[in-house]
Amino acid sequence: MAPGVELLYWDGCPSHPAALAELRAALAELGRRDVEVAATEITSQAQAARRAFVGSPTLRVGGVDPVPPPPGEPAGLTCRLYRLRDGRHSPTPDPADLRDALRRLLPPPTQES
C-alpha cells in the first residue's frame, strides 16, 4: 500500500462527504487505488490548533496540505473555502489542483511481484 492521504473535517461543515468523494475520484483517475484514505474528525479548538486545521475539509498528503491556505490563516472549527482555477470559490478544492498536487506529492506506485 502507498502512503495514505488524510481528510480532516469538522462535522459542523457539510462539505466533507463531497471532498472525500472527489478525492477518491481523483485517486482512481490517477490509477492510485493503492492509496489509503483516512477521514479524521476534528472536534475541538485545541485539536484544530494542534493539527493546524484551518477549516473543513482539509487534505493532507504525507502531512502536507496539497492546496495550502493563505499565509496566516487561523486554525479553528470552521468551513474552508477554496479558490477554483476560474476564480470562483468552492467548499472543496479545484479537481485539477487536487490531481496536480496528488501527482506531485504521492510517491510513485510500487510494483508488486
SESE-901288 format. One record per residue: x, y, z negated of N, C-alpha, C in turn; residue in one letter; residue number from 0. Coordinates in steps of 0.1 Angstrom, whole numbers, plus 5000, padded with zeros to 4 digits. Example, Ala and Ser with C-alpha at 12.3 -4.5 7.8 and 13.67 -1.06 7.14 Angstrom:
<nodes>
NODE  n_xx  n_yy  n_zz  ca_xx  ca_yy  ca_zz  c_xx  c_yy  c_zz  aa    i
NODE  5132  4943  4922   5123   4955   4922  5132  4967  4922   A    0
NODE  5128  4978  4929   5137   4989   4929  5129  5000  4921   S    1
</nodes>
This chain:
<nodes>
NODE  n_xx  n_yy  n_zz  ca_xx  ca_yy  ca_zz  c_xx  c_yy  c_zz  aa    i
NODE  5008  4988  5000   5000   5000   5000  5009  5013  5000   M    0
NODE  5004  5022  5007   5011   5035   5008  5008  5043  4995   A    1
NODE  5016  5053  4991   5013   5061   4980  4999  5068  4982   P    2
NODE  4993  5070  4971   4979   5075   4971  4977  5089  4973   G    3
NODE  4965  5093  4975   4960   5106   4976  4950  5108  4965   V    4
NODE  4951  5119  4958   4941   5122   4947  4932  5133  4951   E    5
NODE  4919  5131  4948   4910   5142   4949  4905  5146  4935   L    6
NODE  4909  5158  4931   4905   5163   4918  4892  5171  4920   L    7
NODE  4882  5169  4911   4870   5175   4912  4864  5179  4899   Y    8
NODE  4855  5189  4899   4847   5192   4888  4832  5189  4891   W    9
NODE  4826  5182  4883   4812   5177   4886  4802  5189  4888   D   10
NODE  4805  5201  4883   4796   5212   4885  4796  5218  4899   G   11
NODE  4805  5213  4907   4806   5218   4921  4802  5206  4930   C   12
NODE  4792  5209  4939   4786   5198   4947  4794  5193  4959   P   13
NODE  4805  5199  4962   4812   5196   4975  4822  5185  4974   S   14
NODE  4824  5179  4963   4834   5168   4962  4831  5156  4970   H   15
NODE  4818  5151  4971   4815   5140   4979  4818  5142  4994   P   16
NODE  4815  5154  4999   4818   5157   5013  4833  5157  5015   A   17
NODE  4841  5163  5005   4855   5163   5007  4861  5149  5007   A   18
NODE  4856  5140  4998   4860   5127   4998  4857  5120  5011   L   19
NODE  4846  5122  5017   4842   5116   5030  4851  5121  5041   A   20
NODE  4854  5134  5041   4862   5140   5051  4877  5135  5050   E   21
NODE  4881  5133  5037   4895   5128   5035  4896  5114  5040   L   22
NODE  4886  5106  5037   4887   5092   5042  4886  5091  5057   R   23
NODE  4878  5100  5063   4876   5100   5078  4890  5104  5084   A   24
NODE  4896  5114  5078   4909   5119   5083  4920  5107  5082   A   25
NODE  4920  5100  5071   4929   5089   5069  4926  5078  5080   L   26
NODE  4914  5075  5082   4910   5065   5092  4914  5069  5106   A   27
NODE  4912  5082  5109   4916   5087   5122  4931  5086  5124   E   28
NODE  4938  5088  5114   4953   5087   5115  4958  5073  5114   L   29
NODE  4949  5063  5113   4953   5049   5111  4959  5046  5098   G   30
NODE  4955  5053  5088   4961   5052   5074  4952  5046  5064   R   31
NODE  4946  5035  5068   4937   5028   5059  4944  5022  5047   R   32
NODE  4958  5022  5048   4966   5017   5037  4967  5026  5025   D   33
NODE  4963  5039  5027   4964   5049   5017  4953  5048  5007   V   34
NODE  4956  5047  4994   4946   5046   4984  4942  5060  4980   E   35
NODE  4929  5062  4978   4923   5075   4975  4917  5073  4961   V   36
NODE  4922  5082  4951   4916   5082   4938  4909  5095  4935   A   37
NODE  4897  5094  4929   4890   5106   4925  4891  5108  4910   A   38
NODE  4895  5120  4906   4897   5123   4892  4889  5135  4888   T   39
NODE  4880  5133  4879   4872   5144   4874  4879  5152  4864   E   40
NODE  4879  5165  4866   4884   5175   4856  4873  5180  4848   I   41
NODE  4874  5178  4835   4863   5180   4826  4864  5192  4816   T   42
NODE  4876  5198  4815   4878   5209   4806  4888  5219  4811   S   43
NODE  4887  5231  4806   4896   5242   4809  4911  5238  4806   Q   44
NODE  4913  5231  4795   4926   5227   4791  4932  5217  4802   A   45
NODE  4923  5207  4806   4928   5198   4816  4930  5205  4829   Q   46
NODE  4922  5215  4833   4924   5222   4845  4937  5229  4845   A   47
NODE  4941  5235  4833   4953   5242   4832  4965  5232  4834   A   48
NODE  4964  5221  4827   4975   5211   4827  4977  5206  4841   R   49
NODE  4966  5204  4849   4967   5199   4862  4968  5209  4873   R   50
NODE  4969  5222  4869   4970   5233   4879  4958  5232  4889   A   51
NODE  4946  5229  4883   4934   5227   4891  4928  5241  4894   F   52
NODE  4928  5245  4906   4922   5258   4910  4908  5258  4915   V   53
NODE  4902  5247  4914   4888   5245   4918  4885  5232  4925   G   54
NODE  4872  5229  4926   4868   5217   4931  4862  5219  4946   S   55
NODE  4867  5211  4955   4877   5200   4953  4891  5204  4956   P   56
NODE  4900  5197  4949   4915   5200   4952  4921  5186  4955   T   57
NODE  4929  5186  4966   4935   5174   4970  4950  5174  4966   L   58
NODE  4955  5162  4964   4970   5161   4961  4975  5149  4969   R   59
NODE  4986  5151  4975   4993   5140   4983  5007  5140  4977   V   60
NODE  5010  5129  4969   5023   5129   4962  5025  5140  4953   G   61
NODE  5014  5145  4947   5014   5156   4938  5014  5170  4944   G   62
NODE  5014  5171  4957   5014   5183   4965  5000  5186  4970   V   63
NODE  4996  5199  4968   4983   5203   4974  4986  5205  4989   D   64
NODE  4979  5197  4998   4982   5199   5012  4977  5212  5018   P   65
NODE  4968  5218  5012   4962   5231   5016  4964  5241  5004   V   66
NODE  4976  5246  5002   4978   5253   4990  4969  5265  4988   P   67
NODE  4965  5268  4976   4957   5280   4973  4965  5293  4974   P   68
NODE  4959  5304  4975   4967   5317   4975  4975  5318  4962   P   69
NODE  4987  5324  4963   4995   5326   4951  4988  5333  4940   P   70
NODE  4990  5328  4928   4983   5334   4916  4969  5330  4913   G   71
NODE  4964  5321  4921   4950   5316   4919  4949  5309  4905   E   72
NODE  4940  5314  4897   4940   5308   4883  4934  5294  4883   P   73
NODE  4939  5286  4873   4933   5273   4871  4920  5274  4864   A   74
NODE  4910  5265  4867   4898   5266   4860  4887  5257  4866   G   75
NODE  4876  5256  4859   4864   5248   4863  4856  5257  4872   L   76
NODE  4858  5256  4885   4851   5265   4895  4850  5257  4908   T   77
NODE  4842  5262  4917   4842   5257   4930  4853  5264  4939   C   78
NODE  4860  5256  4947   4870   5261   4955  4865  5264  4969   R   79
NODE  4870  5275  4975   4867   5278   4989  4880  5277  4997   L   80
NODE  4879  5272  5009   4890   5271   5018  4887  5280  5030   Y   81
NODE  4897  5284  5037   4895   5292   5049  4897  5283  5061   R   82
NODE  4888  5282  5070   4889   5274   5082  4897  5281  5092   L   83
NODE  4902  5274  5102   4911   5280   5112  4904  5291  5120   R   84
NODE  4891  5290  5120   4883   5301   5128  4880  5313  5119   D   85
NODE  4885  5313  5106   4883   5324   5097  4871  5323  5088   G   86
NODE  4862  5314  5090   4851   5312   5081  4856  5305  5068   R   87
NODE  4847  5306  5058   4850   5299   5045  4842  5286  5044   H   88
NODE  4848  5277  5037   4842   5264   5036  4844  5258  5022   S   89
NODE  4836  5250  5017   4838   5243   5004  4848  5231  5005   P   90
NODE  4852  5228  5017   4862   5217   5020  4872  5222  5030   T   91
NODE  4884  5216  5029   4895   5220   5038  4891  5218  5053   P   92
NODE  4897  5227  5061   4896   5225   5076  4901  5211  5080   D   93
NODE  4893  5203  5087   4897   5190   5090  4910  5189  5098   P   94
NODE  4913  5199  5107   4926   5199   5114  4937  5202  5104   A   95
NODE  4935  5211  5095   4946   5214   5085  4948  5202  5076   D   96
NODE  4938  5195  5073   4939   5183   5064  4947  5172  5072   L   97
NODE  4943  5169  5084   4951   5159   5092  4965  5163  5094   R   98
NODE  4968  5176  5097   4982   5180   5098  4990  5178  5085   D   99
NODE  4984  5181  5074   4990   5180   5061  4993  5165  5058   A  100
NODE  4983  5157  5060   4985   5143   5058  4996  5137  5066   L  101
NODE  4997  5141  5079   5008   5136   5087  5021  5141  5081   R  102
NODE  5022  5153  5076   5034   5159   5071  5038  5153  5057   R  103
NODE  5028  5150  5049   5031   5146   5035  5032  5131  5032   L  104
NODE  5025  5123  5040   5025   5109   5038  5037  5103  5044   L  105
NODE  5043  5093  5037   5054   5086   5043  5049  5077  5055   P  106
NODE  5057  5074  5064   5053   5065   5075  5048  5052  5069   P  107
NODE  5038  5046  5076   5033   5033   5071  5044  5022  5071   P  108
NODE  5044  5013  5062   5053   5002   5062  5048  4991  5070   T  109
NODE  5057  4984  5077   5054   4972   5085  5054  4960  5076   Q  110
NODE  5043  4953  5074   5043   4941   5066  5047  4929  5075   E  111
NODE  5055  4920  5069   5060   4909   5077  5050  4897  5075   S  112
</nodes>
